[in-house]
């Protein structure tokens, strides 16, 4: 199951460069994770300073 980014996201961008498959992109209000591309590695969750990322 892919990781998801909650509304707690502050759009700092810390997660995007950590994703080895480039599944994270900047959305309208927050960063988003492409569920079809996500490989469930968890690197984004570890890098998020606002704890806005969790396993979906």
Secondary structure, DSSP 8 states (H G I E B T S, - for coil): --EEE-TT-----TTGGG-TT--EEE-SSSEEE-TTT-----HHHHH-TT--EEE-
